[in-house]
Amino acid sequence: MLSARLSIDPGTSIGAVPRRLFGTFVEHMGRSVYEGIYEPAHPDARPDGFRADVLALVQELGATTVRYPGGNFVSGYRWEDGVGPREHRPVRLDAAWHSVETNQVGLHEFADWAREARLELMYAVNLGTRGIAEAADVLEYANHPAGTALAERRRANGAEEPFGIRLWCLGNEVDGPWQIGHKTADEYGRIAAETARLMKFVDPAVELVAAGSSNAEMPTFGEWERTVLRHTVGLVDHISLHAYYEESDGDAVSFLASGTALDRYIEQVAAIIDEAGAGPGSGHPVGISVDEWNVWYQRRWNEIDKPVVMNGDWPEHPRLIEDAYSVTDAVVVGSLLVSLLRHSDRVTMANLAQLVNVIAPIRSEPGGPAWRQSTFFPFQRTAALAHGRVVAPVVEVPSIRTAAHGEAPLVDAVATVGDDGGIVLFVTNRSLDEDVALEVALGGVAEAGASAGGASALQLVSAETLCTPPGGDRHTVNDAGAQPVAMTDLRGVSLDGALLTATLPALSWSVVVLAPSGALISEEKLDV
């Protein structure tokens, strides 16, 4: 059996856990909205048309923010189409996804739903076919209390009080040639700066996200960020990066090490922000918003879904990129969460893309059930349990060699330490076929807790893992009929003083929760 040793030292604290790290994304694309969160004819539909069973799963997932309405969709979207009486809303062609948009769900309906889902709304404005004036208009409509034509229009449409949206994205993936209204970095930087300036005039409390690179392989990556920041430093609060990963040509070893690629990507963007004079401690720091990330089998989109959609028809909410996620995919998602936490000093926000049906942790069928995909579990556990300060363990682990990413640690881990001294350890075993005997030295945290007047001893609260289920393999998925992939008890776990030992199954993502001895452990904490 392979072995690994970690040491958790509170002196290696990275920063506080950003609660916005656990965001998600709903785009008017495929069956994300229609037949996803909204299906008036479904047996579980509420009077407002939204599915109660899907809403319950969204609440269980525990996401904190939601980006809306796009995505590529937003670059051709007229926000006015989605407000006012539904019977008067226009039906439009959505050129981004070659679909018909009915506009039966718009700003009012989605803002109300997001509030019930306990999600902070992050609204994207169209800087593709539209520009500065329209961005300021939708902000005034959403946030100005009363007394102007736009604010009174909102009130007449049923929202007496402002929506109070604080997070705004300035366009989407404008660097991509596939994007409606694609621009050069200089063109985008100028319009983003002027849009930001006007939006801050309308509502100084807003936080603005400039569009960074669509992926790290873009030929303009790096220079795009430098140019955009040259225009927008002092006006925007975050810059985005988008990151998707997939297993290519059966290279599971490289796929499992995707977190190392995300680490590198984040660090490159952070260095560019520092070059621009907008790093931590500057007068107006710019954070990193990883506002699209996930496992996405883009080859399937390019070879299967895209030709079907782009065949001349214009369907309503077609099935698009409804990837079925496996054990392997869930372990990768868990490892990407480890990477995001590890960079919590620079990553201010992140959004798992997307939420329902479209490359999503939640799936549903029209008139039928909704269920948790394998990727639901690492996200839900991390969002529920990661609190306090992020600590990077000191690691002594073997390395694996990957074709795509070079050397990568076999075991990847991060921990959070609460104000009470409680520890949550998130750990990935990237080996496809070997268990790992894990030792974790907790002395540094225990000593720090004692010196601060807290308890020096710890107790084991829970230990769970996501791994290959009995009778399954690494490709096992959950579907409408059966959901074999879930969290199970982690075996071989013991706590002897300040030494934690456990056996990490091959191909697994695990979470261990420790609390100070004598601490009251709520049922909610145990039943996540």
C-alpha positions, 0 to 999 in steps of 0.5 A: 500500500502506498503511504502519505503524510500531511502536517497541518500547521496554523502558521501556513494559513492562507486566508479566510474561506470566501463564502462566494467560492461556492457559487453556481450558474444558471444560463438560458441554455438547453434544459437549464431553465426550462424543464430544469428549474422551471416546468409549470406542467410538472407534478411537483411544480409550484404555483409560480411554475418552478419545480419544488423537487429541484429547488429542494436539491438546490437548497441541499447543494448549499451554493452561495451565489448564482450567475445569470442569465449567461454565458454565451446567451447573454451576449445577444440578450435583451433584458427587457424581453424578460420583464412585464406580463408574460403574455406580452413577452416576445419570443426570440431566436437565441443565436448563441445556442441556436434555440428559441427563447420564450422569455417566460423566465426573466429577471423578476422570476429568477430573482424571486427563485434565487432568494428562495434557493438562498443564492446571491444573484450575480447578474451578467450584462450584454456587452456583445450586441449592446453596451453602456446604456443598456447595462446602466438601464438594467442596473437602474431597473433592478436597484434604484428604489423609486422615482425614475421611469425604470424604477417605477417600471419595476414596481409596476411589474410587481417588485416594489422593493429593489432587487439589490443586486451587488454582483455584476459581470461585464459581458462574457467570454468576449475574447472568444471568436465564438462569442456574439460581439467578440472584441479585441482586448483593447476594444473590450477593455475600453467598453468595460471601463466606461460601462463600469464607470457609469454603473458605479455612478448609478449604484456605487455599491456594486461589485464588477467583474471584468471578463478575463480569458475563456481558458488558459489555452487561448492564444491571447491569454495573458496579454488579454488580462494585461490589456483589460486591466490597463483599462479597468484597474480602479473601476472593477473589483474582480477579473474572471477566468473560466476553466473546464477539464475532461478526460482525453483519449483515455488519459485518466492519470492526466485528468485526475491531475487537472487541479495542478492545471487550475493551480497554475492558471490561477497563479498566472492570473494572480501574477498579472494582477500584481503586475497591474498594481492591483494585488492584495494591499493595493488601493483597489485590489482585483480578485479572481472570479473563477465564474465558470469551472467544471468537468465538461466533455467538450468533445461531445459538444463539438462532435455530437450535440453541436451538429444536432442543434446547428442543423437548421431547426430552432427548437425550444430548450433542446438537450444540450451538454447533459453530461452524465458524471462518473466516479472519476469526474466527481473525484476531479471536481473534488480536487478542483475544489481543493485547488480553489480553497488553496488559492482563497487569498486570490480567488474571491468568487467561483461558480460551478457551471452549471446547476441543473441539467447542463453540465450540472450536479443536478439532473431532471427529466420532464414530468419525471424525477430529479436526482443528484449526479456524482459531482453533487457530493464533493461540492455539497460537502465542501460548501457545508463544511469549509469554514474559518481559515484555509490551511495548506498542509505540509505534504510528504507524498509520492508524485505521479507523472502525467502526460499533460501536466508533468509531475503531480502529487499523488495525494492532494489536500487542503484543510480549514480551521475554525475559530474554535480550533475544529479542523476539516480536511479535504483530500484526494487520492489520485491513484487509479488502483492503489489505496493510500495509508494516510497519516496527518499530524495535527500537533500544530493546530492542537498546540495553537488551540491550547495557547489561545485558551481553547481545547488542545485535544480533538475528537472525530466527528465524521469521515466520509469518502466518495469512491468506486461503489461496490459492483461498479467501476470508475465510470459508474454514474447516477441516473434516474433509475439508480444512484449508486455513487454517493458519500460512504464511511471512510474506513481505517480512520483513527485519532490518537492524540494529535495523529490522525490515520486513515486509508484512502481508497483508490480513486477517491475524494474524502472529507474528515471533520474534527472538533475540539473535545467537549464541543457540542456537535449538532445533528446538522453538522453530522448530517450534511 
